[in-house]
Amino acid sequence: MSRSQLETLIQVRRELHQIPEPGFQEWKTQQFLLDYLRTLPNRLQIKTWKTGILVKIPGTQPQKCIAYRADMDGLPITEQTTYPFRSRHEGYMHACGHDIHMTIALGLISHFAHQPLRDDLLFLFQPAEEGPGGAQPMLNSEPFKEWKPDMIFALHIAPEYPVGTIATKPGILFANTSECFIDLTGTSGHAARPHLANDMAIAASQLVMQLQTIVSRNVDPIDSAIITIGKMSVGTKQNIIAGQARLEGTIRTLSMETMHRVKARIEQLVQGIEQGFACQATIDWGANYCQVDNDEALTRAFMDWVEAETPYTLITCREAMTGEDFGYFLREIPGFMFWLGVDTPYGLHHPKIEPQEEAISVAVDVMSRYLTKLGQA
């Protein structure tokens, strides 16, 4: 990629960075992408689905269809970067690299719009990866079913790796995840008359501590699981006994069997709180993502190719407890996801994250060459 081409994509990324939007509300993002796509050769076939976009580049003599997916949505985070091109949407930020993911996809589309392969290429701009989850409904949509690919690929930026690094592994790369919302309802009252009330601050505190026993006492220590309660809302004033409490958390496991076991134990503990504190409780599992399970053969072939045919550093990484709804695509279509090094001290979802933009050219170079290899084979 020439310097001028990279500078064009960097400008695209910076414009996308300024318009982060929540899941299934990426209307400005969709319009920006469509406007860019219209500047490319008109052989592109474009369909929209909700706020997402499907772009097909017909092959010259297609025998299969190869797909590449990029996610679109931002996060409810107030940006704290040093960028002069900060988010213009107050309280929202591209803090997970989706602006870079979309830019890379546009770079690949630009390349193949001028140099089509023998096989068909399909590029997916998928909304709502951060929630409530856009992959599964897109997978079941009519536009996707019409153009369903034979294999599918994606990447995710990795702050901890230097630019020029590709990291992945065969098998499970990302965990199964589930949100968890627990509401407790008791009886509020005056702080001076606790015997006439039913205190949900106490019940919620007890439940938080009980939930932390599940991983240590109900999960095989050789297995992996995480239960995190990231938010607890209870009470309104210091002298009012709280009649309502809400716990909001996340569960991460490396197997679906363990996810089922953890949820069953949570339900048991919540039932115990209901009995022990004479309250009412409800559980909402929210958004659930299945594991990202990389196809063994395709992933090993890609890793061997990166190591033998590119100047980039290949790392065989460990699985991560992060979640990604790309796993739904991989349940039905063989493919893989890999980490792309962007070299920043701040992690994903951090308000100060500033990925190195040179990583864009690494990804476009790697995937344009690899897709060419597959699409001409």
ZIHUMO-V435920 format. One line per field, one symbol per residue. phi: phi as a letter, one per 30 degrees, with the letter a starting at -180 (. if undefined). A space follows every 10 residues. Layout:
BEGIN
phi: ???
END
This chain:
BEGIN
phi: .ddddddddd deddddddbd bdeibdddde dddddddddc edddcbbcbh cdbcbccddd bdcabccbcb cbdcbdbddb dcddcdecce ibadcbiddd edddddddde dddcbdcdcd cbccccdidd kdjcddddec ddededcedc abbabbdbdd cddjccbaad idccddbbdb bbccbbbdad ddbddcbbdd dddddddedd ddddddbbce dddbabbbcc abcaibadcb ddcbbbcbab bbbcbddddd dddddedddd dddeddchbc bbbbdhdbcd ddcddedddd dddddedccb dcdcbdcddc ddcadeeddd dcbdlabbdc dbhbdcdeic dcdbddddde dddddddddd ddeddcd
END
